[in-house]
Amino acid sequence: MTKMLEMAKLTKPFDIVITSLGVNDVTSLQRTKHWLNEQNKLHQYCFQKLGAKHIIVSAMAGDGFHPGPRIYVEWGLNLSKRIVYIAKSLPNESDVNI
């Protein structure tokens, strides 16, 4: 995962990064310890290389596979509320004295 991010050559820092548990995460035969280690590497990359101040870890639908349109709307609304809450806690760039 981090190799793909490095290839993207992202140049601007990110305040908030959202990761999501996907079907491949659920169905792969990875050991939990390995998956958690990979998630940790991803989060460290986001903090250290992308300058992320916050990471929101989001899950899949109740059955783990089929979110459907109604669930996508609910998921998006919940995420947007969390993003707004976090964004309100970040310093406003216009408030910074130089």
Buried (B, 14 or more C-beta within 10 A) or exposed (E): EEEEBEEEEEEEEBEBBEBEBEEEBEEEEEEEEEEEEBBEEBBEBBBEBBEBBBBBEEEBBEEBEEBEEEBEEEBEEEBEEBBEEBEEEEEEEEEEEE
